[in-house]
Amino acid sequence: MASLWRAATTALTQTQSNQADYDGVEFWSNPERTGWLTKQGEYIKTWRRRWFVLKQGKLFWFKDSAVTRVSKPRGVIPVATCLTVKGAEDVLNKQFAFELSTRTDTMYFIADSEKEKEDWINSIGRSIVQHSRSVTDSEIVDYDSKK
């Protein structure tokens, strides 16, 4: 889990230092999904409530919900690096928990309700599929076309 947080924090630091615009993602405008989630800190393993924004294949988090053009995300996860998103109540023994996994790390989140949890899982899952680099257009086989 540490390397996923490190990647998110490193990306954040690099972005803040050169004032890049998160690959052109205007996280403050018309996001695909927003809401409060509780997540565990990378170094100090306390649970903290953060405002999350999902837009164009990136999951940003902020200290508060007043997100504007000048807001600075506390972190960002490119969902293209994620493999799965699924419920995790049994793993954490916490209600409304879910996990987001890459090849090497797993991050845990807690939503405020079962509906919120399912909505986040569905939104992040859709984004993973849309932004996955595992299948390119040239690799898609059309079995219906006659040759």
KANORKA-V736218 format. One line per field, one symbol per residue. phi: phi as a letter, one per 30 degrees, with the letter a starting at -180 (. if undefined). burial: # if it has 9 or more other ideal C-beta (glycine too) atoms within 8 Angstrom, else .. A space follows every 50 residues. Layout:
phi->???
burial->???
This chain:
phi->.edddddddddddddddchdchhiddddbhddabldbcbdddccdccbdb ccbcahibccbbdbddcbecdcddabbddddccbbaebeddchbdidbbb bcdcbbccbbcdaddeedddeddddddeddcdcdbcedcdccdddcc
burial->...######.##.##......#..###...#.##########.......# #####.######....#...#.#.######.#..#.###..#...##### ##..#######....##.###.###.##..#................
